[in-house]
Amino acid sequence: MVNNTTNTSIASSLPATDIRKMVYASLFAALTAIGAYITIPLGPIPFTLQVVFVLLAGAMLGSKWGAISMTVYTLLGIAGLPVFSGGASGLGVILGPTGGYIIGFIAAAFVVGFLFEKNRTEKVLFNAIYVLVGSLVIYAFGLTHLMLVADMSFMQAITVGFLPFIGGALVKIVVAAYIATSYKI
């Protein structure tokens, strides 16, 4: 015989705000996966909409849940779900030339979340600076990994993994900052 008074579910023991954050973290992981399919090939590193969702996850969910969201996204891809750019998946993607950018998603969501937790403002310009910092975190991880995996010099990695994306990155920053300023979760 099961005693129903002591047999509580995990969900019922969590605060409603944590359950809500879990749902939103899952949503941002899914949106990041969808953003991976919206791609423009520009050499070894494609232009995708993933970064917008990464930055929004941090800005809207905070450091903890933003990083959890991107960790879930990354683990889903490693496990074999086709969530990375162009429908790719597996550990090989993380170990390949674009892997640093994906790992950078986790760090960027954390950093942007931390900045928004400490300094959220109603001014799009200030929020754009926080989102810009998150973008730079992604590029720092991505370029470092690209240099190591592809045996490139710093300038070669910048030429291949940063310069072609500056215009698109600026648009993503503006869009993410505007949405993060306009909507709160």
Backbone as a ProteinNet text record, in pm:
[ID]
protein_1_A
[PRIMARY]
MVNNTTNTSIASSLPATDIRKMVYASLFAALTAIGAYITIPLGPIPFTLQVVFVLLAGAMLGSKWGAISMTVYTLLGIAGLPVFSGGASGLGVILGPTGGYIIGFIAAAFVVGFLFEKNRTEKVLFNAIYVLVGSLVIYAFGLTHLMLVADMSFMQAITVGFLPFIGGALVKIVVAAYIATSYKI
[TERTIARY]
84.4	0	88.3	58.6	136.5	69.8	149.8	98.9	104.1	-8.2	-14.4	31.2	27.2	69.5	220.1	296.1	442.8	494.7	411	451.8	424.4	503.1	484.2	574.7	530	610.1	713.9	815.3	919.7	861.2	772.9	715.3	636.6	566.4	486.8	572.5	697.5	784.7	867.3	862.4	936.3	848.3	909.3	832	781.6	667.4	608.4	702.9	783.9	876.4	983.2	1029.5	1128.3	1068.8	946.2	879.8	864.2	824.9	809.9	943.9	1051.9	1184.5	1227.5	1195.2	1228.6	1158.5	1033.5	957.5	1020.3	1051.9	1113.6	1253.5	1328.9	1462.2	1448.7	1351	1325.5	1285.8	1203.1	1159.5	1278.4	1367.1	1483.4	1578.9	1591.1	1671.6	1610.9	1477.8	1409.1	1421.6	1406.9	1420.9	1562.8	1661.3	1800.1	1817.6	1756.3	1762	1694.6	1581.6	1512.7	1600.4	1663.6	1753.7	1869.8	1908.2	2017.4	1980.2	1850.6	1805.2	1789.9	1792.5	1786.5	1931.4	1988.7	2133.2	2171.9	2281.2	2342.6	2487.8	2528.1	2665.4	2765.6	2864.2	2969.2	3106.7	3129.6	3255.5	3235.8	3340.6	3329.6	3235.5	3210.2	3120.5	2998.8	2881.1	2762.1	2700.2	2626	2549.1	2413.6	2379	2250.2	2182.8	2058.4	1985.1	1996.6	2077.1	2093.9	2133.5	2225.2	2282	2174.6	2076.5	1969.4	1901.5	1873.3	1804.9	1897.1	2024.9	2122.4	2123.5	2135.3	2142.2	2011.5	1899.8	1769.8	1750.7	1800.8	1790.2	1857.4	1977.5	2046.6	1974.1	1935.5	1871.7	1737.4	1661.1	1525.9	1516	1607.7	1600.2	1699.4	1799.5	1902.8	2018.3	2119.6	2243.1	2222.8	2158.1	2141.8	2057.7	1937.7	1846.1	1885	1947	1997.7	2106.3	2200.7	2308.2	2252.5	2154.6	2092.5	2026.1	1958.6	1891.8	1990.8	2103.5	2202.5	2277.9	2287.9	2347.2	2256.3	2125.6	2029	2039.8	2043.7	2057.2	2183	2295.2	2422.4	2417.9	2363.7	2355.7	2262.5	2154.5	2065.4	2140.3	2221.7	2300.4	2405.4	2473.5	2574.3	2509.1	2388	2315.9	2267.7	2273.6	2238	2117.7	2049	1938.8	1994.9	1934.4	1988.6	1959.3	2018.3	1987.7	2096.7	2211.4	2318.4	2297.7	2376.7	2362.3	2351	2250.8	2231.1	2182.6	2134.4	2085.9	2194	2311.7	2421.5	2398.7	2468.9	2460.4	2583.4	2597	2703.3	2821.7	2901.2	3020	3120.6	3119.2	3209.8	3192.6	3070.1	3045	3114.3	3103.5	3167.1	3318.9	3371.4	3516.1	3564.8	3472.7	3507.2	3525.7	3542.4	3575.2	3470.8	3343.3	3238.7	3206.3	3268.4	3237.2	3256.1	3355.9	3380.4	3267.9	3206.8	3093.3	2977.2	2953.6	2843.3	2870.5	2991.7	3027.3	3017.1	3052.9	3040.4	2896.8	2799.9	2659.4	2626.7	2679.2	2652.5	2710.8	2836.9	2903.7	2838	2800.2	2738.2	2603.1	2522.6	2392.3	2412.5	2513.1	2541.9	2583.3	2677.6	2729.7	2619.8	2544.2	2435.6	2332.4	2300.2	2206.3	2255.7	2382.8	2441.6	2434	2469.7	2465.7	2322.9	2226.9	2088.1	2035.9	2078.7	2036.5	2087.5	2207.9	2270.2	2235.3	2208.2	2198	2083.6	1978.4	1868.1	1819.4	1796	1750.3	1642.7	1573	1471.4	1531.6	1660.9	1729.1	1789.9	1746.1	1792	1943.7	2000.1	2144.5	2226.1	2189.1	2263.4	2246.1	2124.8	2101.5	2177	2191.1	2268.6	2415.1	2466.5	2605.3	2619.3	2522.3	2526.7	2521.4	2435.9	2422.2	2549.5	2609.9	2736.8	2844.4	2849.7	2946.7	2923.2	2796.7	2765.2	2811	2792.6	2838.9	2990.4	3059.4	3205.7	3251.7	3175.2	3207.5	3197.1	3091.6	3075.6	3194.2	3231.5	3344.6	3475.9	3494.1	3617.5	3630.9	3523.1	3526.1	3542.3	3464.5	3465.5	3599	3656.6	3784.2	3898.3	3897.9	4002.2	3996	3876.3	3857.9	3894.6	3854.4	3885	4035.6	4107.3	4253.6	4315.7	4266.4	4323.2	4288.7	4161.7	4116	4165.2	4160.3	4198	4343.4	4417	4557.9	4575.9	4497.4	4501.9	4572.6	4626.7	4679.6	4561.6	4588.9	4483.6	4421	4503.1	4450.6	4370.5	4413.5	4336.4	4199.3	4198.1	4071.4	3980	4034.7	3955	3896.4	3978.2	3935.7	3823.6	3830.9	3731.6	3613.3	3640.9	3538.7	3480.6	3521.4	3467.3	3430.1	3522.2	3498.5	3374.8	3349.6	3230.6	3098.5	3103.7	2981.4	2953.3	3037.4	3021.2	2886.2	2849.2	2721	2602.9	2600.5	2492.9	2491	2609.6	2618.5	2560	2585.3	2530.2	2377.1	2324.3	2178.4	2122.1	2186.2	2140.4	2144.1	2247.8	2261.6	2147	2118.7	2010.7	1876.1	1850.1	1723	1709.8	1814.2	1809.1	1793.4	1864.6	1854.3	1714.7	1658.5	1523.5	1420.3	1426.1	1329.5	1347.5	1472.6	1498.8	1453.3	1459.7	1415.1	1262	1199.8	1055.8	974.9	1031.1	955.4	1031.9	960.4	1020.2	945.4	1019.2	957.9	945.8
-117.9	0	123.3	220	342.6	452.8	519.4	631.5	756.6	806.5	921.8	1051.1	1060.3	1184.8	1202.1	1093.8	1105.5	1085.1	1047.5	1021.5	1145.6	1249.7	1372.4	1370.9	1434.2	1440.7	1551.8	1541.8	1644.1	1778.8	1779.2	1905.6	1975.8	1901.4	1966.9	2019.5	1972.4	2020.8	2142.5	2177.2	2293.1	2417.8	2532.1	2657	2680.7	2745.8	2773.1	2852.1	2940.9	3019.3	2931.1	2827.6	2735.8	2654.6	2610.2	2535	2624.4	2747	2842.6	2864.3	2880.4	2900.6	2776.6	2656.8	2534.4	2531.1	2570.7	2572.2	2672.2	2791.4	2891.5	2848.5	2783.9	2735	2632.7	2545	2446.7	2516.5	2618	2693.8	2759	2821.5	2885.5	2783.2	2665.7	2559.7	2520.6	2508.3	2473.3	2584.6	2709.8	2822.2	2829.8	2799.8	2798.6	2690.2	2575.1	2467.6	2509.8	2577.7	2626.7	2729.9	2818.7	2919.1	2858.3	2735	2666.7	2630.7	2619.5	2584.5	2707.5	2824.1	2947.4	2990.9	2950.8	2961.8	3016.3	3089.9	3138.2	3091.1	3000.7	2950	3058.2	3081.9	3180	3118.7	3000.3	2931.9	2829	2802.6	2697	2730.6	2858.6	2899.2	2966.5	2902.6	2959.6	3071.2	3158.2	3263.8	3204.9	3204.2	3150.2	3248.7	3218.1	3299.8	3247	3144.5	3086.9	3192.2	3278.9	3373.8	3465.9	3504.4	3589.2	3519.1	3391.2	3317	3291.5	3272.3	3256.7	3382.8	3497.2	3624.2	3654.1	3623.3	3643.8	3549.9	3427.6	3333.9	3392.8	3446.1	3507.6	3630.6	3717.7	3843.5	3821.1	3725.5	3707.3	3605.9	3509.4	3405.3	3425	3509.1	3527.3	3431.6	3446.1	3370.4	3219.4	3179.8	3036.5	2967.5	3016.3	2948.5	2969.9	3083.6	3103.6	3002.6	2982.9	2884.9	2742.8	2713.5	2580.5	2556.2	2657.1	2645.2	2608.3	2675.2	2648.4	2517.6	2477.6	2347.5	2236.2	2251.8	2154.4	2147.6	2262.6	2266.8	2190.9	2218.7	2155.4	2004.8	1962.6	1819.9	1746.7	1811.7	1750.7	1725.7	1823.1	1806.5	1698	1694.2	1590.8	1452.5	1444.1	1315.9	1266.9	1352.1	1307.7	1374	1461.4	1533	1637.5	1654.8	1746.2	1893.3	1945.3	2080.7	2182.3	2135.6	2228.3	2281	2377.7	2443.8	2343.2	2364.4	2279	2139.5	2117.7	1985.9	1890.6	1942.1	1857.5	1817.1	1712.8	1669.3	1586	1556.1	1467.8	1540.6	1465.6	1519.3	1572.5	1516	1561.7	1709.1	1760	1901.9	1986.4	1942.1	2016.7	2013.3	1902.5	1889.7	1949.5	1985.6	2043.6	2194.2	2259.8	2402.8	2494	2455.4	2542.2	2511.4	2411.9	2368.7	2475.1	2559.2	2664.4	2765.8	2791.6	2884.6	2825.3	2696.2	2630.7	2630.7	2598.8	2604	2748.7	2841.4	2983.5	3026.6	2955	2986.6	2976.9	2874.6	2854.3	2969.7	3001.3	3110	3244.3	3267.7	3395.6	3412.5	3307.4	3316.3	3347.2	3286.2	3313.9	3459.2	3507	3643.6	3747	3730.7	3825	3821.5	3703	3691.3	3761.9	3745.3	3811.8	3963.6	4014.2	4159	4212.9	4141.2	4186	4177.1	4075.9	4064.2	4181.7	4225.7	4332.6	4472.1	4486.7	4620.8	4639.2	4558.5	4572.4	4716.7	4767.5	4904.5	4907.5	5015.9	5034.5	5097.6	5123.2	5186.3	5079.4	5078.3	4978.7	4986.5	5107.3	5122.9	5049.4	5064.3	4995.7	4844.6	4800.5	4657.8	4603.2	4686.3	4645.2	4622.8	4701.3	4682	4547.6	4511.3	4381.7	4267	4282.3	4180.4	4174.5	4289.2	4293	4215.2	4232.3	4157.8	4007.3	3965.6	3824.5	3775.8	3857.1	3820.9	3805.2	3894.7	3886	3760	3717.8	3591.9	3474.6	3473	3366	3366.2	3484.6	3492.3	3453.1	3486.9	3449.5	3297.2	3229.7	3083	3025.6	3079.3	3027	3043.4	3161.7	3187.1	3108.5	3098.4	3020.4	2874.7	2820.2	2680.9	2661.9	2755.9	2749.4	2749.6	2834.5	2838.4	2704.1	2644.2	2517.8	2401.2	2390.5	2276.5	2283.7	2401.9	2416.9	2459.6	2468.9	2508.3	2639.1	2739.6	2870.9	2971.2	3073.5	3185.8	3270.6	3362.6	3451.1	3529.4	3582.9	3661.9	3576.2	3453.2	3364.4	3334.9	3308.3	3279.8	3401.6	3520.5	3644	3660.5	3634.5	3650.3	3553.5	3432	3329.7	3329.1	3348.9	3326.6	3449.9	3569.7	3691.3	3796.9	3835.3	3946.3	3928.9	3809.8	3796.6	3813.6	3811.8	3810.5	3941.1	4041.1	4165.5	4231.3	4246.3	4310.3	4235.5	4104.4	4023	4023.9	4025	4027.4	4156.5	4266.4	4394	4395.4	4337.7	4328.8	4240.9	4127.4	4036.6	4105.8	4184.4	4256.4	4355.3	4431.3	4530.8	4461.6	4354.7	4282.4	4224.9	4158.1	4096.8	4203.1	4314.4	4421	4481.9	4502.8	4559.5	4465.4	4338.3	4241.8	4228.1	4218	4201.2	4323.5	4440.8	4562.6	4571	4526.9	4540.2	4434	4315.1	4204.5	4145.9	4118.7	4055.4	3928.3	3828.9	3700.6	3697.5
0	0	0	-83.3	-95.9	-15.7	63.7	142.8	56.6	12.6	-76.9	-11.6	119.2	184.5	180.6	174.5	168.1	27.5	-64.2	-201.1	-287	-266.4	-343.8	-465.7	-568.6	-689.9	-678.3	-760.4	-762	-800.2	-899	-946.1	-836.2	-755.1	-651.4	-537.6	-526.5	-420	-462.7	-589	-638.9	-633.4	-605.6	-612.5	-755.5	-766.2	-898.2	-987.2	-929.8	-1012	-1073.9	-1001.9	-1058.2	-1173.5	-1156.6	-1263.8	-1386.2	-1363.4	-1473.5	-1544.4	-1467.2	-1526.4	-1605.8	-1554.5	-1627.8	-1762.8	-1763.2	-1888.6	-1985.8	-1937.3	-2024.3	-2068.9	-1981.1	-2019.8	-2132.1	-2121.6	-2227.8	-2357.3	-2343.5	-2461.1	-2531.4	-2455.1	-2517.8	-2578.2	-2518.2	-2579.1	-2714.1	-2717.9	-2842.9	-2947	-2903.9	-2997.6	-3054.1	-2971.8	-3019.3	-3124.6	-3102.5	-3201.9	-3332.3	-3322.5	-3442.4	-3512.8	-3434.5	-3491.7	-3567.3	-3531.4	-3601.3	-3744.3	-3771.3	-3905.9	-3995.3	-3937	-4015.3	-4034.3	-4145.4	-4163.5	-4300.7	-4301.5	-4424.9	-4421.1	-4511.1	-4506.5	-4548.3	-4461.5	-4490	-4465.6	-4517.4	-4491.3	-4381.5	-4303.2	-4202.7	-4086.8	-4062.1	-3954.9	-4017.8	-4012.9	-4076.2	-3992.1	-4058	-3991.8	-3957.1	-3828.1	-3784.3	-3689.6	-3654.1	-3557.2	-3414.5	-3394.6	-3260.9	-3158.4	-3195.5	-3100.2	-3042.3	-3120.9	-3069.3	-2951.4	-2965.7	-2859.4	-2740.4	-2765.9	-2657	-2570.6	-2636.3	-2564.6	-2492.4	-2555.9	-2491.2	-2372.3	-2383.1	-2270.6	-2147.7	-2164.9	-2052.2	-2001	-2092.3	-2053.3	-1984.7	-2031	-1979.7	-1866.4	-1862.7	-1760.6	-1646.3	-1668.9	-1567.5	-1588.3	-1506.6	-1525.4	-1509.8	-1402.8	-1374.9	-1481.9	-1504.2	-1596.4	-1742.2	-1773.6	-1909.2	-1941.9	-1848.1	-1869.1	-1872.9	-1787.6	-1790.2	-1925	-1977.5	-2106.1	-2216.8	-2219.9	-2323.6	-2298.9	-2172.4	-2141.3	-2192.9	-2172.1	-2224.2	-2375.8	-2440.2	-2586.6	-2631.3	-2566.1	-2603.2	-2579.6	-2466.8	-2437.1	-2533.3	-2574.5	-2673.6	-2804.6	-2844.9	-2967	-2953.9	-2840.7	-2817.9	-2817.2	-2761.8	-2753.6	-2890.4	-2992.1	-3126.3	-3188.1	-3114.4	-3176.9	-3273.7	-3389.5	-3491.1	-3460.2	-3352.4	-3307.5	-3340.6	-3385.6	-3419.4	-3561.8	-3599.8	-3729.1	-3843.5	-3927	-4043.1	-4009.2	-3887.2	-3847.8	-3802.3	-3775.7	-3729.5	-3583.6	-3540.5	-3401.9	-3368.3	-3240.4	-3195.1	-3134.6	-3063.3	-2997.9	-3099.7	-3219.9	-3325	-3358.2	-3346.8	-3372.9	-3265.9	-3140	-3030.4	-3045.6	-3092.7	-3110	-3241.5	-3331	-3459.9	-3452.2	-3566.8	-3570.1	-3506	-3507.6	-3451.7	-3305.8	-3249.6	-3113.6	-3007.3	-3023	-2925.1	-2918.5	-3031.4	-3032.4	-2951.8	-2968.7	-2897.2	-2746.6	-2706.1	-2564	-2514.9	-2600.6	-2566.7	-2541.6	-2600.5	-2575.9	-2426.5	-2361.6	-2219.1	-2138.2	-2165.9	-2092.9	-2121.3	-2246.1	-2282.4	-2214.7	-2212.3	-2145.5	-1996.8	-1936.1	-1795.4	-1775	-1857.2	-1842.7	-1867.1	-1974.6	-2004.3	-1891.5	-1845.1	-1733.8	-1609.7	-1579.4	-1463.2	-1478	-1595.2	-1618.4	-1606.5	-1661.5	-1652.4	-1508.9	-1434.4	-1294.2	-1211.6	-1239.4	-1160.5	-1210.5	-1340.1	-1398.2	-1496.5	-1489.7	-1586.7	-1587.6	-1706.7	-1722.9	-1830.4	-1837.6	-1941.7	-2066.9	-2065.5	-2179.3	-2269.7	-2393.8	-2489.3	-2507.2	-2507.2	-2529.9	-2424.3	-2298.3	-2192.6	-2203.2	-2230.8	-2247	-2368	-2472.1	-2589.5	-2552.1	-2459.7	-2415.1	-2344.9	-2261.1	-2191.8	-2293.1	-2393.3	-2495.6	-2581.3	-2608.2	-2681.3	-2605.8	-2475.6	-2394.4	-2411.8	-2410.6	-2432.2	-2568.5	-2670.4	-2805	-2808.1	-2739.4	-2734.2	-2662	-2561.1	-2491.8	-2590	-2670.4	-2770	-2866.2	-2915.4	-3008.4	-2941.9	-2815.5	-2745.6	-2739.3	-2699.8	-2696.5	-2836.5	-2931.3	-3067.4	-3136.7	-3126.6	-3194.8	-3131.9	-3000.3	-2932.4	-2976.4	-2977	-3018.3	-3165.9	-3249.1	-3391.8	-3415.5	-3342	-3356.5	-3318	-3211.6	-3163.7	-3255.4	-3293.2	-3372	-3516.4	-3574.4	-3715.6	-3733	-3623.3	-3626.5	-3703.9	-3665	-3729.1	-3638.5	-3701.8	-3624.4	-3577.3	-3487.3	-3437.3	-3552.9	-3641.2	-3753.6	-3851.3	-3873.9	-3960.8	-3899.6	-3770	-3702.2	-3705.1	-3683.8	-3691.1	-3831.2	-3932.5	-4071.5	-4107.4	-4057.4	-4091.3	-3994.9	-3864.6	-3763.9	-3698.8	-3744.4	-3683.5	-3787	-3870.5	-3964.5	-4053.1	-4108.3	-4193.6	-4117.9	-3985.5	-3905.7	-3833.3	-3850.1	-3774.1	-3800.9	-3926	-3959.3	-3900.6	-3919.8	-3865.3	-3713.3	-3653.3	-3506.9	-3452.2	-3518.6	-3473.3	-3482	-3587.5	-3601.2	-3489.8	-3462.7	-3356.5	-3220.7	-3196.9	-3069.5	-3051.9	-3155.9	-3149.3	-3126.7	-3200.9	-3187.6	-3046.7	-2998.7	-2865.5	-2757.2	-2768.3	-2668	-2667.1	-2784.8	-2792.7	-2730.2	-2767	-2713.1	-2562.1	-2516.4	-2372.4	-2292.8	-2352.8	-2284.9	-2284.7	-2391.7	-2407.8	-2333.6	-2319	-2259.8	-2142.9	-2036	-1919.6	-1888.1	-1847.2	-1809.7	-1658.2
[MASK]
+++++++++++++++++++++++++++++++++++++++++++++++++++++++++++++++++++++++++++++++++++++++++++++++++++++++++++++++++++++++++++++++++++++++++++++++++++++++++++++++++++++++++++++++++++++++++

